[in-house]
Amino acid sequence: MADKARIKLIINPNADMGKAWRQASDLRPLIEGHGNADWAGTVYPTHAIELARQAAEDGYDIVIAIGGDGTAHEVINGLMQVPKEKRPKFGVVPMGSGNDFAHALGMPENREQALKHILNGKTKRIDIGTIEDEHGRLEYWDNSLSIGFGGAVTIYSHSMPILRGFLMYFVAVLQTIIKNYDVLKMKITTEEKSWEDELMMLAVCNGPREGGGFITAPSAKNDDGIFNYTAVKKISRLMMFRLVPEFMRGTHGKFKSIEMGILKKMEISSNRSLYLHVDGEVFAGFATDIRQLKIEMLPNALEVLVPQDA
């Protein structure tokens, strides 16, 4: 990476159970050695969106998100608000609970190594998705979204301040199985077919992993121009427990209750309110009245910095 590149680092100080500021201090020597870099910290939800958009408008060459999947999600939403030709390159230093997007990019968990790869690695273009509800709310997303069961898991995980990482999501999965036996009747339309079904969960994925270690879409790649979806049909609670280790290994596709496929566009309508997460952030909670969604692929939309061997 050229030494003269202007870099903006956007850090979520609440990431990693509030340890991010202290842990980021280990990165200072690398950044100071590079020079021509500025820091910015988020102080409220969605602040990273504003900071990233402003960094792009100010002409920064590289914008780096330091935090978890939520921070990366917000920064990307800010970058996607500017024209493609003005969009800075994007990098992520994983410092959150799941770090699934960073994992999909091939970034190491070690923060110093991740930053070195960003400063000295290569660039590639990845696909980005959009999601829009019937009220006109639109967000960009980079890794995964999950309706029903997966959305409930995310909602419950946000109320577990003591746990972190994969354990936090694993406990939330068990809690969801016990508390939420919900079947959503959906009409689903893609560019190739339309059908109705009763589903426990519908996940649309740009990367293979979510929840810090659940391989929801083993074949998903963020640079192939398609999304992968995984639908879980109506099953018993006992079967839900049975599928947990299969999702951890990415071997759930062998079960008849699982449907998997690919798409570029999807429209969803439901007879009940939908609850869902987008990149690990709650897009619609239990009390939100959202019944229609549009999902669309934006191929090669963002240039990202990855390790040379990624």
Secondary structure in CASP SS format (residue, H / E / C, confidence):
PFRMAT SS
TARGET T0000
AUTHOR 0000-0000-0000
METHOD secondary structure of the structure
MODEL  1
M C 1.00
A C 1.00
D C 1.00
K C 1.00
A C 1.00
R C 1.00
I E 1.00
K E 1.00
L E 1.00
I E 1.00
I E 1.00
N C 1.00
P C 1.00
N C 1.00
A H 1.00
D H 1.00
M H 1.00
G H 1.00
K C 1.00
A H 1.00
W H 1.00
R H 1.00
Q H 1.00
A H 1.00
S H 1.00
D H 1.00
L H 1.00
R H 1.00
P H 1.00
L H 1.00
I H 1.00
E H 1.00
G H 1.00
H H 1.00
G C 1.00
N C 1.00
A E 1.00
D E 1.00
W E 1.00
A E 1.00
G E 1.00
T C 1.00
V C 1.00
Y C 1.00
P C 1.00
T C 1.00
H H 1.00
A H 1.00
I H 1.00
E H 1.00
L H 1.00
A H 1.00
R H 1.00
Q H 1.00
A H 1.00
A H 1.00
E H 1.00
D C 1.00
G C 1.00
Y C 1.00
D C 1.00
I E 1.00
V E 1.00
I E 1.00
A E 1.00
I E 1.00
G E 1.00
G C 1.00
D H 1.00
G H 1.00
T H 1.00
A H 1.00
H H 1.00
E H 1.00
V H 1.00
I H 1.00
N H 1.00
G H 1.00
L H 1.00
M C 1.00
Q C 1.00
V C 1.00
P C 1.00
K H 1.00
E H 1.00
K H 1.00
R C 1.00
P C 1.00
K E 1.00
F E 1.00
G E 1.00
V E 1.00
V E 1.00
P E 1.00
M C 1.00
G C 1.00
S C 1.00
G C 1.00
N C 1.00
D H 1.00
F H 1.00
A H 1.00
H H 1.00
A H 1.00
L C 1.00
G C 1.00
M C 1.00
P C 1.00
E C 1.00
N C 1.00
R H 1.00
E H 1.00
Q H 1.00
A H 1.00
L H 1.00
K H 1.00
H H 1.00
I H 1.00
L H 1.00
N H 1.00
G C 1.00
K E 1.00
T E 1.00
K E 1.00
R E 1.00
I E 1.00
D E 1.00
I E 1.00
G E 1.00
T E 1.00
I E 1.00
E E 1.00
D E 1.00
E C 1.00
H C 1.00
G C 1.00
R C 1.00
L E 1.00
E E 1.00
Y E 1.00
W E 1.00
D C 1.00
N C 1.00
S E 1.00
L E 1.00
S E 1.00
I E 1.00
G E 1.00
F H 1.00
G H 1.00
G H 1.00
A H 1.00
V H 1.00
T H 1.00
I H 1.00
Y H 1.00
S H 1.00
H C 1.00
S C 1.00
M C 1.00
P C 1.00
I C 1.00
L C 1.00
R C 1.00
G H 1.00
F H 1.00
L H 1.00
M H 1.00
Y H 1.00
F H 1.00
V H 1.00
A H 1.00
V H 1.00
L H 1.00
Q H 1.00
T H 1.00
I H 1.00
I H 1.00
K H 1.00
N C 1.00
Y C 1.00
D C 1.00
V C 1.00
L E 1.00
K E 1.00
M E 1.00
K E 1.00
I E 1.00
T E 1.00
T E 1.00
E C 1.00
E C 1.00
K C 1.00
S E 1.00
W E 1.00
E E 1.00
D E 1.00
E E 1.00
L E 1.00
M E 1.00
M E 1.00
L E 1.00
A E 1.00
V E 1.00
C E 1.00
N C 1.00
G C 1.00
P C 1.00
R C 1.00
E E 1.00
G C 1.00
G C 1.00
G C 1.00
F E 1.00
I C 1.00
T C 1.00
A C 1.00
P C 1.00
S C 1.00
A C 1.00
K C 1.00
N C 1.00
D C 1.00
D C 1.00
G C 1.00
I C 1.00
F E 1.00
N E 1.00
Y E 1.00
T E 1.00
A E 1.00
V E 1.00
K E 1.00
K C 1.00
I C 1.00
S C 1.00
R H 1.00
L H 1.00
M H 1.00
M H 1.00
F H 1.00
R H 1.00
L H 1.00
V H 1.00
P H 1.00
E H 1.00
F H 1.00
M H 1.00
R H 1.00
G C 1.00
T C 1.00
H H 1.00
G H 1.00
K H 1.00
F C 1.00
K C 1.00
S C 1.00
I E 1.00
E E 1.00
M E 1.00
G E 1.00
I E 1.00
L E 1.00
K C 1.00
K E 1.00
M E 1.00
E E 1.00
I E 1.00
S E 1.00
S E 1.00
N C 1.00
R C 1.00
S C 1.00
L C 1.00
Y C 1.00
L E 1.00
H E 1.00
V E 1.00
D C 1.00
G C 1.00
E E 1.00
V E 1.00
F E 1.00
A E 1.00
G C 1.00
F C 1.00
A C 1.00
T C 1.00
D C 1.00
I C 1.00
R C 1.00
Q E 1.00
L E 1.00
K E 1.00
I E 1.00
E E 1.00
M E 1.00
L E 1.00
P E 1.00
N E 1.00
A E 1.00
L E 1.00
E E 1.00
V E 1.00
L E 1.00
V E 1.00
P C 1.00
Q C 1.00
D C 1.00
A C 1.00
END
